[in-house]
Amino acid sequence: MKYKLLAVDMDGTVLNSDKKISPRTKVALNELMKRGVYVVVSTGRDLAELADYRGEFKSMNYGILISGGMIYDLLRDAPIKIHAVDEPTIFKLIDFGLETRAMIHLHTIKKSVAREADIQNMAVFGMGVYQSMFDRICARCDDPKEYVRAHPGEVIKVNLYHRDKISRDKNFERINALNLSISYAEAFNLEMSPANVTKGSGLRELCAFLKLDLSETVAIGDADNDREILQTAGLGVAMGNASDAIKNLADFVTLDNDNDGVAFAIEKFF
């Protein structure tokens, strides 16, 4: 099979434990693009959270961003497809977050939005590794509901970063009744997107746009929100640092993210 598209996750996949892209992985990805293969970032991150890495892949055309909630043309700097969460549902999620003292994080078309008090205490939510990034790129809002009202149709995903497993599990039970796509991420994080919106649905939409068959695609990931895309792509590759559940559903398990697992998979399959 001659694969024509590679979709790669960011955290735990392209990025190593220091949140950097190794020289070997960077070269492998850029060489693949030079050969005419579409290299697509497939991530839970939004545009603001990708800013630190855009310079690494100036030739990258497309992104499956915000866990499939937005398909984006990176070269034209314009969305191709957007799936927003409806306002009443967002307000319910915010209420659940406030009640459990969770950090409420809104992913919008252009911005990453959270409350200042939460941004300054990210270690409390098991998110300390992202403290520097959030300090620099996050838009601040004191009242998340007011922000949503002022930016109708722009919130694509809601993250709730919890302080512990008990509060996360409590909210999962309540959110599970709201007909949303829910993923676990990081320590005690829940990520909520519109129903049936996943990285897998994003790959299907992008392939339709590019007139590619899904059999011509490879996806690489490590986390719960990569489950659908690994099952949707022609070849699903799990990182060596992925959980056993993700490894078991993949077609191939590569090396971990601190040992150039992405580069290893590229060298093997492309």
FENLIN-V58129 format. One line per field, one symbol per residue. phi: phi as a letter, one per 40 degrees, with the letter a starting at -180 (. if undefined). burial: # if it has 24 or more other ideal C-beta (glycine too) atoms within 12 Angstrom, else .. A space follows every 10 residues. Layout:
BEGIN
phi: ???
burial: ???
END
This chain:
BEGIN
phi: .ccbabbbcc cgbcccccgb ccdccccccc cccccgccbb cbaccbcccc dcbcccbccc cbbcbffgca cbccccfacc abbccccdcd cccccccccc fcccbbcbdb bbbacdccdc bcccbgbdcc dcccdcbccc acbdcccccc bcgbccabbb cccacccccc cdccccccfb cbbcafcbcb bbbddgcacc cccccccccc gbcdccbbbb abbdccdccc ccccbbbccc cccccccccc cabcccccbf ccccccccbb
burial: ..######## ######..#. ##..##.### .##...#### ########## ..##.##..# ########## ##.#....## #####...## ####.##..# ########## #####..##. .#..###..# ..##..###. #..##.##.. #..####### ###...##.. ##.##..#.# ########## ####..#### #######..# .#.#.##### ########## ########## ###..##.## ########.# ######..##
END
